Amino acid sequence: MEIQDYGVCRLSVVPVRAGAADQSEQVTQLLFGDHYEVLSQADDKKWIRIRVHFDQYEGWIDARQHHTISHDYFEYLNRAEFKITTDITTSILYNKSPQIILMGSMIPISSSELFKMEEQFAFNGEAKNLGQKREFEFMRSAALKYLNAPYQWGGKSPFGIDCSGLVQMVFKICGFRLFRDSGQQANQGKSIKQFGESRPGDLVFFKNKEDKIHHVGILLEEDKIIHASGRVRIDHLNDEGILNLETKIYTHQFSHLRRILAD
């Protein structure tokens, strides 16, 4: 199979790995409609290294899960105002075959035109324009759809997600572009100086013993946070950290707050 310089995910979910092997750790995922650049190919031609366009994250995918697109279509995807799905799962008709896709998938349908490729595509689920920025109540509703999703390192779906993946996907659905890892997200948006100045929708970051950012969640209320730890859950929050509502034990040490939603 000839590998071109650009691709788009045409499967429900594709693991992106740290190295060119099935045994290598998953560092992120592609969902249906995510597009990317091809950076290189493994010597055995079985793996390709990619850079995801949305967040510039890099990793390796199985070459059999790569779907080649032209440079012109890649540029079109960069410009187009497509829709992002808001159903936990929905069925699409793709090339005359039914396929399940997951919440946060990119649907190549805009308000002005349809697919510019020779792929047959039909969708009638719930979606919104990707670039349409939404307010906190919409964000809260989107975040709660992930509730009880199992924690999965590198995951971005309702069936496996990590802490920064949860934050990135919820904000993506609401029209905001965040980086992939919590350490990167920790510098985005506006700094909130004091815990008492926080408001729903703020990002809350947590540090380890070396003062390195290693966890993030979304503030739902003054004292409640939704985050992925074992599963996506809601716990108590104060200026000390996260208090697990089941064990009554502090699990994460508070670091700082950032605000993405407009004032």
Secondary structure per residue as TSV (DSSP state, phi and psi in degrees):
chain	resnum	aa	ss	phi	psi
A	1	M	-	360.0	128.7
A	2	E	-	-77.9	127.8
A	3	I	-	-97.0	121.3
A	4	Q	-	-90.9	-175.3
A	5	D	S	-85.7	-9.3
A	6	Y	E	-140.4	154.0
A	7	G	E	-152.4	167.9
A	8	V	E	-140.0	143.5
A	9	C	-	-75.9	124.7
A	10	R	-	-120.2	23.4
A	11	L	S	-119.8	164.7
A	12	S	S	-63.3	-40.6
A	13	V	E	-157.1	137.9
A	14	V	E	-130.7	125.9
A	15	P	E	-71.3	138.0
A	16	V	E	-110.8	122.7
A	17	R	E	-110.2	159.3
A	18	A	S	-68.9	-31.1
A	19	G	S	-133.8	172.8
A	20	A	S	-85.9	64.1
A	21	A	S	-162.5	147.9
A	22	D	T	-62.4	-27.1
A	23	Q	T	-80.6	-10.9
A	24	S	S	-73.0	149.1
A	25	E	-	-63.7	145.7
A	26	Q	E	-78.8	126.5
A	27	V	E	-105.4	-24.1
A	28	T	E	-164.0	-173.1
A	29	Q	E	-139.0	155.5
A	30	L	E	-101.1	134.7
A	31	L	E	-104.6	164.7
A	32	F	T	-51.0	128.2
A	33	G	T	95.5	-13.6
A	34	D	-	-66.8	134.3
A	35	H	E	-115.8	161.1
A	36	Y	E	-158.1	162.7
A	37	E	E	-96.6	147.1
A	38	V	E	-94.8	123.8
A	39	L	E	-95.9	-38.0
A	40	S	E	-165.5	173.9
A	41	Q	E	-132.2	140.8
A	42	A	-	-64.9	156.3
A	43	D	T	-58.4	-33.5
A	44	D	T	-84.3	1.6
A	45	K	S	68.2	6.2
A	46	K	S	-89.5	-15.0
A	47	W	E	-134.3	147.3
A	48	I	E	-128.6	142.2
A	49	R	E	-92.4	131.6
A	50	I	E	-126.8	162.9
A	51	R	E	-124.0	115.3
A	52	V	E	-68.4	130.6
A	53	H	T	-67.1	-40.5
A	54	F	T	-59.3	-44.4
A	55	D	T	-125.8	6.0
A	56	Q	-	62.2	23.7
A	57	Y	-	-78.8	143.4
A	58	E	E	-116.8	149.2
A	59	G	E	178.1	-172.4
A	60	W	E	-113.0	137.8
A	61	I	E	-124.3	154.2
A	62	D	E	-62.3	128.1
A	63	A	G	-59.4	-25.7
A	64	R	G	-72.9	-14.1
A	65	Q	G	-102.6	8.6
A	66	H	-	-88.4	137.0
A	67	H	-	-122.8	110.7
A	68	T	E	-71.9	139.2
A	69	I	E	-132.5	162.0
A	70	S	-	-78.5	163.7
A	71	H	H	-62.1	-38.8
A	72	D	H	-61.4	-42.5
A	73	Y	H	-71.4	-34.8
A	74	F	H	-58.4	-46.0
A	75	E	H	-65.7	-35.5
A	76	Y	H	-63.9	-41.8
A	77	L	H	-61.8	-34.5
A	78	N	H	-65.8	-31.8
A	79	R	H	-94.2	-30.0
A	80	A	-	-70.2	149.3
A	81	E	-	-98.3	80.1
A	82	F	-	-84.6	178.4
A	83	K	E	-105.3	152.0
A	84	I	E	-118.8	135.9
A	85	T	E	-76.5	146.6
A	86	T	-	-120.2	-0.4
A	87	D	S	-80.5	144.4
A	88	I	S	-56.7	-46.9
A	89	T	E	-139.3	153.4
A	90	T	E	-153.3	155.9
A	91	S	E	-101.8	134.5
A	92	I	E	-117.8	162.5
A	93	L	E	-107.5	112.7
A	94	Y	E	-124.8	119.3
A	95	N	T	50.9	43.8
A	96	K	T	69.8	10.8
A	97	S	E	-122.0	139.4
A	98	P	E	-71.2	144.2
A	99	Q	E	-147.6	135.9
A	100	I	E	-86.1	132.4
A	101	I	E	-124.1	163.1
A	102	L	E	-110.1	161.1
A	103	M	T	-54.3	135.9
A	104	G	T	92.2	4.9
A	105	S	-	-77.8	150.3
A	106	M	E	-92.7	124.7
A	107	I	E	-103.7	120.6
A	108	P	S	-75.5	55.3
A	109	I	-	-129.0	129.1
A	110	S	-	-118.4	177.1
A	111	S	S	-73.2	-16.3
A	112	S	S	-110.0	-27.0
A	113	E	-	-154.6	164.0
A	114	L	-	-103.4	-179.0
A	115	F	-	-35.7	132.2
A	116	K	S	-99.0	18.9
A	117	M	S	-117.6	168.2
A	118	E	S	-87.2	40.3
A	119	E	-	-106.6	138.3
A	120	Q	-	-90.9	130.4
A	121	F	E	-146.9	135.2
A	122	A	E	-143.1	138.2
A	123	F	-	-148.8	134.1
A	124	N	-	-137.2	27.0
A	125	G	S	-89.5	-166.8
A	126	E	-	-88.7	133.2
A	127	A	E	-156.6	164.6
A	128	K	E	-136.6	161.6
A	129	N	E	-64.8	132.2
A	130	L	T	-56.8	-44.7
A	131	G	T	-79.9	-5.3
A	132	Q	-	-75.0	112.3
A	133	K	-	-80.2	132.5
A	134	R	-	-116.5	163.2
A	135	E	-	-86.9	179.7
A	136	F	H	-61.0	-41.8
A	137	E	H	-60.9	-37.3
A	138	F	H	-66.4	-41.1
A	139	M	H	-61.6	-43.9
A	140	R	H	-58.5	-45.8
A	141	S	H	-60.7	-42.1
A	142	A	H	-65.5	-43.4
A	143	A	H	-62.8	-40.6
A	144	L	H	-67.2	-20.2
A	145	K	T	-67.5	-22.5
A	146	Y	T	-87.9	-4.8
A	147	L	T	-54.4	132.4
A	148	N	T	73.9	5.4
A	149	A	-	-61.4	136.4
A	150	P	B	-68.4	145.3
A	151	Y	B	-67.8	134.1
A	152	Q	-	-144.8	122.4
A	153	W	T	-58.3	123.8
A	154	G	T	82.7	-1.1
A	155	G	-	-77.8	152.2
A	156	K	E	-137.1	15.0
A	157	S	E	-120.0	165.4
A	158	P	T	-65.0	-7.1
A	159	F	T	-110.0	12.4
A	160	G	E	165.1	116.7
A	161	I	E	-152.9	149.2
A	162	D	-	-106.1	178.7
A	163	C	H	-63.5	-46.4
A	164	S	H	-75.5	-27.8
A	165	G	H	-64.5	-40.7
A	166	L	H	-60.3	-48.4
A	167	V	H	-63.0	-46.5
A	168	Q	H	-60.7	-44.9
A	169	M	H	-69.7	-41.5
A	170	V	H	-62.2	-44.9
A	171	F	H	-70.6	-33.1
A	172	K	H	-62.8	-44.9
A	173	I	H	-60.1	-32.0
A	174	C	T	-88.6	4.0
A	175	G	T	97.1	16.0
A	176	F	-	-118.4	143.4
A	177	R	-	-102.0	114.3
A	178	L	-	-117.3	155.8
A	179	F	-	-69.9	175.2
A	180	R	S	-84.4	-41.9
A	181	D	S	-99.1	152.7
A	182	S	H	-60.9	-36.3
A	183	G	H	-63.4	-32.2
A	184	Q	H	-77.4	-42.3
A	185	Q	H	-63.9	-25.1
A	186	A	T	-65.6	-12.1
A	187	N	T	-112.5	4.8
A	188	Q	S	-90.5	155.7
A	189	G	S	74.6	-157.7
A	190	K	E	-102.6	135.3
A	191	S	E	-71.9	133.7
A	192	I	E	-106.2	116.8
A	193	K	-	-69.9	-38.9
A	194	Q	S	-128.1	150.1
A	195	F	G	-59.6	-35.3
A	196	G	G	-69.2	-13.0
A	197	E	G	-93.2	2.8
A	198	S	-	-71.4	161.3
A	199	R	-	-150.0	160.4
A	200	P	T	-54.1	136.9
A	201	G	T	100.5	-14.9
A	202	D	-	-67.2	150.6
A	203	L	E	-86.9	137.3
A	204	V	E	-118.0	126.0
A	205	F	E	-111.9	151.4
A	206	F	E	-132.7	150.1
A	207	K	E	-122.2	157.6
A	208	N	-	-94.1	-169.7
A	209	K	T	-67.4	-20.6
A	210	E	T	-92.9	11.6
A	211	D	S	64.3	24.1
A	212	K	-	-95.8	135.8
A	213	I	E	-65.8	127.3
A	214	H	E	-138.7	4.5
A	215	H	E	-157.7	151.2
A	216	V	E	-149.4	151.0
A	217	G	E	-150.2	178.4
A	218	I	E	-114.1	128.4
A	219	L	E	-71.8	123.6
A	220	L	E	-95.9	-42.3
A	221	E	E	-139.5	-178.4
A	222	E	T	-55.7	-34.8
A	223	D	T	-127.7	22.7
A	224	K	E	-130.7	138.3
A	225	I	E	-131.3	141.3
A	226	I	E	-105.2	131.3
A	227	H	E	-157.1	166.6
A	228	A	E	-105.5	109.6
A	229	S	S	-148.0	97.1
A	230	G	S	82.8	-47.7
A	231	R	B	-156.9	167.4
A	232	V	E	-72.1	124.1
A	233	R	E	-145.1	165.4
A	234	I	E	-113.4	126.3
A	235	D	E	-131.2	171.9
A	236	H	E	-79.4	145.3
A	237	L	E	-132.9	137.3
A	238	N	-	-144.9	-173.7
A	239	D	S	-72.7	-0.3
A	240	E	S	-90.1	-38.9
A	241	G	E	156.4	-152.3
A	242	I	E	-95.8	126.5
A	243	L	E	-104.7	113.7
A	244	N	-	-63.1	122.4
A	245	L	T	-70.3	-17.7
A	246	E	T	-90.2	-45.6
A	247	T	T	-92.8	-16.4
A	248	K	-	61.7	30.9
A	249	I	-	-116.4	139.1
A	250	Y	E	-72.8	129.1
A	251	T	E	-110.7	-23.1
A	252	H	E	-142.4	138.0
A	253	Q	E	-90.8	126.6
A	254	F	E	-61.8	139.1
A	255	S	E	-115.4	-66.2
A	256	H	E	-165.1	175.8
A	257	L	E	-120.6	149.7
A	258	R	E	-134.8	148.2
A	259	R	E	-115.6	122.8
A	260	I	-	-100.8	-41.7
A	261	L	S	-64.8	142.0
A	262	A	-	-64.5	148.7
A	263	D	-	-70.5	360.0
